[in-house]
């Protein structure tokens, strides 16, 4: 019999509604698994007393026969970059070690309103600045598949929690791949929705936003269920002004046209190549139309760096100058690098962002979805310098951002929805991710396509 902690959110919700499992048992199963897998170091804070109290109230609601939300009694976690009312939000930084928000972020509030129960805050590198989940404040979060390899970042704790059965759902955030990278490393599903579909009001520049809050789960169905709850307009978000989001779906007989981007100016690990090519072969067996395309995404790295470093400098430069001892050295180096840019550099980066958007739009004018590897190689060994270079396919591939995850960060800039879906394992047992990218506000169509592929990959069809 499947342990409660290993049930999908959908199966757990059904068990709770049928009274086969109580919310108290569901929350306790997640908290017990958290204790059992404490070595993974996936949580910055655990709110066990509050979660148990909410679970008791949720159970009473069931017994009284009251209407239940879609996620009633389901335990979930939230990345420590996202505000949670009454629970610390350190942003992985010693600067905010005691910070307790007075209100939930929109995504957290919507998840809780659907009946889900927060069990804790998951680990993130300081301000989510790097793709490895480690930092001076909490140490290193371990990949449940291999402690010798990174769990990815910056939503590493969220991916690890879901993969290890510490709650079937998690909220991560994604500023350059930070949901999709750890999803690929840990073998789970992660969605970065269309810009504005899930409001994220914590970004300091809402007009130039490239950071997203989004769902992570063990399968596409749970990811879809959470997206349905999270998505919706908010008048405070400049990209969230649509009165009702479009909900294009994939009809049973429709054959999606997939633009297959195998390389984007990068080196590619042979096992990753084999896994994603096999996934596209399965897509064709399902009747999908797969056509190769070319698009140089690696060329976007210098422009992305201008935007990232300038933002961190503007937000944290004064604090870093005053109290450098409170910062992760790699974050300090990133901030300092921002001082070399001019206003012209910043404008040129925005021009490049616009140009990249136009190229992706052109591809998606004749295709429904873009498919690619999520990462150029499986999870990297721990201990690498995130600002250094990386070896891929036996060669020096260049900087980790441009070499390992060139497929992810450009779509933060273009605003298109993108998700990572498990599509196999390396010979070392490390998960491999397939990225799917859709048209603006066609998140449901993207998720429908992913669900078809997930079934084919799982069944080996």
N, C-alpha and C positions, 0 to 999 in steps of 0.2 A: 504493500500500500504506500502511495506517495506521501511523504511527510508533509505536514501542513505548510512548513516553511518553503517547500519546493513546489507548491501549487502555483499555477499562473493566477494572475489577478481575476481573470474571468472565471476560472474554476473555483477559486476561493470565494468570490462574490456569490456564485450559485450555491455553494455549500453553506454560506452564512444565511442566505435567504431561506434555504430549506431547513435551517436549524441543525444541520449535520455538524457544523462548526460554529462556535460562537465568536464574536469579535474579541472577547477576552482571550480565547485560545489562539486566535490568529495573531494578536499582538504579542502574546507571550511566546509563541513559536518564533517570531522574528527576533525578539529580545534574547531568547535562549540561543538562537543561532549566532547572534552577534557576540555573545559571550564565548560560544564554542570556537568561533573563528576570530577571536580577539587579535591573534597574531597578524591578521591582514591589515589592521590599523586603518580601517576605512572610515571611522567617525571622529569628528572633532568634539561633538557633544551628543549625549544621549538623554532624552527626556522620558525616562522609563516610568516615573511616577505619574506624570501627566498623561502619558499614553495609556497606561493601565486604567486611570480614572475615566478617560474618554471612552475606552473600550467597554467599561461597565455601563456607562450611559448609553452607548450604542446598543448593547445587549438589552437593556431595559426598553429601548425604543422598539426593538423587534418584538419583544414579548407583549408590548401594548398594541401591536398591530399598526403602528404608525407608518406613513409613507417613508420609503428609504431612498437615499441617493444612490447613484450608479456605483459608487465605490464604498458603500456603507461598510464600515468595519475593516477596511483594507489598510494594512500598515504601509507607510511610505516614508522616504527620506528626502532631504533637501540639501543640495550643495551649499557649502558655507559661504558662497558669494551672494546668496539670495536671502532677502530679509524674511525672518520668521518672528512673529509677535511673541514676546516672552521667552525666546530661546536665543542664545548668543549667535551673533553673526560676525565672526572675526575676520572674514575675507582671507583667512590663512595668515594673518599678519599680527605681529606683536603690537602694532599700533591700535588694534581694536579687540584686544584679548578679552575685554570685559563689556563689549558693546552688546546691548540687548535692544533690538528694534521694538518700537511701540505698535507696529502694524505689520501684517503679512504683506509680502509682495502679491501682485494680482494673481500670479499662477498658483501660489501657495493657498491664497484665500479661496480660489475656485476649486482646488483639489479638496480642501477641507470641507467646503460647502457641499461637495458631492458625497461626503461621509467618510473620507479617508482619514487615517489617524497618523499624525506625525510621530515617528519614533526617534528622530535625531538628525543632526547635521553632518554631512559627509565631507571628507577632506578635499582640499584644493591647494595647489601651490599658491603662494602669496599673490593675491589679486589676479589669479589665473594666468600668470604671465608666461608659463612654459608648459610643454607637453608631457612633463613627468610630474607625478603627484608626490612631491616631497618638499620639505622646507624646514627651516629652523624651529618653527613653532610646534610641529607634531612628528617630525621624522619622515619616514617613507611608508607609503601605502603599497602593499604587496599584491602582485597579480595572482589570483587564485589558481591559475593554471601552471605558473612557474614563478617561484620567488626570485629567480635569477634574471627575470625580464620585467620591464616596466609594465605597469597597468595602464600607461598612457595618462593623458591629462588634457585639460585641467579638471574635468569632471571624473577623475580617477576613482575617488571614494564612492561616487554614485554608481559607476559601472561595476566596481567590485562588490558593493552591497547587493545589487541585483543578481549578479552572477553567483554569489555565494548563498543566496536565499535569505538575505537579511531584508525582507520586504520585497514583494514582486514589482514594485514601482518606485521610481526615483525621479526627482527633478534635477536636471543638470543645467549648465549654461554653456554657450558656444560662441566664442569670440574669434575663432580661427580654425575651428575643428574640434573644440573642447568637449563636445558630446560625442562626435563620431569617432575621434581617435581612440578614446578609452573603450568605446563600444566595440570597435574592431579588435583591440588588444585583449578584451575580456570575453568576447564571444556573445555579446548581447546586441539588442537593437537600440539605436538612438536616433532621434529626429530633431533636426534644426528646421523649424517651420518657416514659411514665408515671413519676410520682415513685416512685423506688425500684426500677424495673425494671433500671436500670443503676446499680449502687451508686456513690455519690460521697461518699467518706468525708472529703474535705478541708473540707467545709462546717463552720464552727464550731458551728452550731446544727443538728443533724441532725433535730430534731423540727419546727422551723419552717422547714425547708429549702425554698428555691425556686430553687436552682441545680442544673443537670443537666449531665452529660457525655454527648455523643452523637455519632453518625456524620454525616459529610458526604461526598458522592460526586457523580458527574456524572449518575447515573440512579438510579431507585428500586430496581432489582434489586441494585445494589452496596450501597445503603443498607440494604436488607433483609438481605443477606448479613452485613453488619457488625453489624447489630442482633442477629441470631441468635447471634453470637459474644459480644457484649457483655452481653446480657441474662441475668439469673439472680440468685438470692438471695445474700445475704451477711448472716450473722447480726449483723454489726457495724452494719448499716444498719437503723434502726427501720422503714423502709418496705420493706425487702427481706427480710421474714421468710417470704414465701410459699414453701413447699417446692418447688413447680413452678409457673412462671408460666402463666396461661391462654394458649392459642394459637388463639383463634377466627380462622378464615380466611373468605374470601369465596368461596363456591361459585360455579361457572361460571354457573348460572342465576339466582342471587340478584340482586335489584334493590335496591341500597342506597338508603335514604331520607336525602337530604341536606338539612340546614337551611342555607339560604343567607343569610348575614349580609353584605349589601353595604356598609352603613354602620353604625357603632356609636357615633354621636354626633359624627362627624368630617366634615370636608370630604374630597372624593375627587377625585384627578386623573382627567380624562375618559378618558385612554388606559388607565389602570389599570382603570377601570370597564368599558370596552369589552372589555378582555382577559379579565377574570374572568367577565363575563356570557357572552362567547363560550365560555369553558370550561364553564360550566354548561349552555349550549345543547348542547355536545358530550356532556356527561354525560347529558342527557335523550335524546339520540340513541342512547346506549348502553343505554337502558332504565332509567337511574337516575331516582329520583323526587326532584325538586328543589322545595323549598317555601321561600318567603321567611320570614325571622323578624326580630324586632327585639330588640336587646340593647344597652344603653348600657354600653360598656366604657370609654369616655373618663372616666366618673365614677370609675373605679378609680385614676386617676393620683395624686391626692393621698394616697391610702392606700398605694399602692406606694412613693411617695417617702418616706413615714414609715418604712417597713420598710427601704428601701435606705439612706437616710441614717443611720438609727439604727444599722444594722449596720456601716456603714463608720466611723462615729464610735466605736463600741465596739471595733472591731478596730484602728483606726489613729489615733484621736484623740490619744493621748499622743505617738506618734511624730511626728505632724504638728505638734504644738505645740513639740516639741523641735527638729525639723529640717525646717522648712517648705520650705527650699530644695531638698530632695530629691523634692518632690512636683510632679506636674502641677498647674498652677493651677486647672484645672476640678475636679480631685479634691479639692483643698483647699477649694474653695467648696462642694462637695457635703458634705464632712465637717462643715464649719462650720455648714451649714444644719441638720444634725442636732441641734445644741445647742439649738434652739428648741423641740423636742418634749418633751412630758411623758409620763409613764407612761400616762396616760389616752389620749393620742393613739396610743400604741403598741397599747394594747388595742383601741381603736376600729378601728384598721387591721386587726387580726386578726378582729374581728367582720365587717368589710366583706369580708375574704377568705372567711370562712365563707359569707356571704350570696351572694357571687359563685359559689362552688362549688355552692350549692343551685340557683341559676338555671340554670347550665350542665347540672347533673344533670337538671333538669326538661326541658330541651330534648332531651337525649340519651335520655330515657325513651321518646320517640316518634320519634327519628331516630337513624340509625347514625353520622352524621358531620356536623360543622359545616364549611361552606366559607366562606371570606372572602378578600379580598385579604390578602397578607402585610403590605404597606405601603400607606399612602395615596397614595404617589407613588413613581416610580422613584428610583434613587440620587440623592441630593442633591448639589449642587455642593460641592467641597472648600472648606475655609476657613470654614465656618459655625461659629458658637458653639454647642456642643452644649447649653448651658444657655439659649440664646436661643429666639426664635420662628422660624417657618418659613412661607414662602408656598406655598400649595397651591391649584391651580385659580385662580390670580391673586389670591388673598385671603390676608390674614394669618390663618393657621390656629391660632396659639397656639404653645405650647411644643413642641419637637421630639418629646418622648416622647408626649405626649398627642395630637399632631396627625399624626405620621409613622408611629408604630408602636403605636397603641392596640389593634391586633388581637393583638399578641403577648404583652405582659407579663402580662395577666390570667390566662393559662393556665399561667404559672409558678406563680401563687398557687393555682390550683385543682388542679394536678397532672395534668391530662389530657394525653395524648400529642398532639403537634402537629408538623406538618412543613410545609416550604415546598417547592413544586414549581414549576419554570419554566412559565409559561403564555403567553409572548409577548414582544414587544419594543416599546418606544416608537418614535416616528418618529426619535428620536436614536440608536436602536440599543441602548438600555439595557434589560436584562432586567426582566421583571415577574414577580412571584411570586404563586402561589395558595396560601393556607394551608388545610390540612385538619386538623381536630381530632376525636379519637375518644374513646370511653369508656375509663375506667381499665382498663388491662391488655388493651385490644384493639388493641395496637400492630400486630399482624400483619394484622388486618382493615383497619386504617387504611392500611397499606402496600399491601395488595392493591387497595384502592380507588384509591390514588394511582397504582398501576401501570396500572390500566385507563384512568384519565384521561390519564396520561402518553402512552400509546400513541395515544389519540384526538387529543390536542393535537399530538403530533409528526406524525401522519399527516394532520392537518387534517380529521379525520372529523367 
